Amino acid sequence: MTHPHVCRHTYCSNMAKAGMNPKALQYLMGHSDIGVTLNVYTHLGLIDAKEEMNRIAKLA
């Protein structure tokens, strides 16, 4: 069974991946500590890291 709280993790991860300002995301999530937003609720995977590396490579 999936708990509805998973939606908060999904929302936070998707907004971070879309490039939302981390402080704005912290505010929208209602977290007093940015660490909770970034380290607990934001989940990015290998594909996300690869996309970011490709983006950086294009800047060089």
SULNOR-V481584 format. One record per run of one state. SS is the DSSP state (@ for helix, = for strand, . for the rest). FROM is the first residue (numbers start at 1). TO is the last residue. Records with the same first field share a line. If there is no record, write none. Layout:
BEGIN
SS = FROM-TO / FROM-TO
END
This chain:
BEGIN
. = 1-5 / 18-21 / 30-33 / 42-45 / 60-60
@ = 6-17 / 22-29 / 34-41 / 46-59
END
